[in-house]
Amino acid sequence: MNISVGRTDQILRFILGLALVGFTLTNWIGSWGWIGLILISTSILKICPLYTLFKINTIGNKEIN
């Protein structure tokens, strides 16, 4: 799989994932907040299976590393 998650996308996924997991742990939202773990893992791995499936890439031309 190719890297498909850009830096800004990566940061937003990580923050949103942490928030969802945190809200689940504090019982603010239901157990669906564990979806945040998927966001965190795709942020760390820089790979999103849905982006790959739909041929979406949020990496800018200068950001490849």
Helices and strands as residue ranges (DSSP letters): H 7-25, G 31-35, H 36-45, H 49-53
